[in-house]
């Protein structure tokens, strides 16, 4: 449950910072095993 709360805080921070990318969350045996963040580096 602690990991889920950390992820929700991350999402809230990304929304506030106008994040332009996506999150990839991998689950393993019912739990969160990995969280990856991809963000656009160059904007036109």
N, C-alpha and C positions, 0 to 999 in steps of 0.2 A: 504494500500500500504506500510505503514511503517513496518508492520510485515513481509511482503514478502521480503523487503530489508534486514531486520535483518536475516531472514532465509538464504538468499543468502550469506550474510557475514559469517554466521555459516558454510555453506557448503564449502565456499572457505577456511576457516581456517582449517576445517577437512581434506580437500584435501592436504593442505600444511603439515599437521601433520601426514600424512599417516594413516588415520583413517581406522580401520578394524572392521566394524560393519554396522549398518543400521539405517536410520532415518524413523520414522513413523509420518506422518502428518495427523491429523484428521481435517476435515472440517465440519462446522455446519452452515447452512443457508447461504452458499456462502462465509463464512469467515473461517479463520484458527482458530480453537478452541484449539488445543493442538499439541505440537511437542515433540516427545520422541526420545531419542538417546540411542541406544544399542551398546555397544562396547565389543569386546572380551577382557577379562581380562588376561588370560594366553595364551601365544603363545608358541608353541613347536619348 
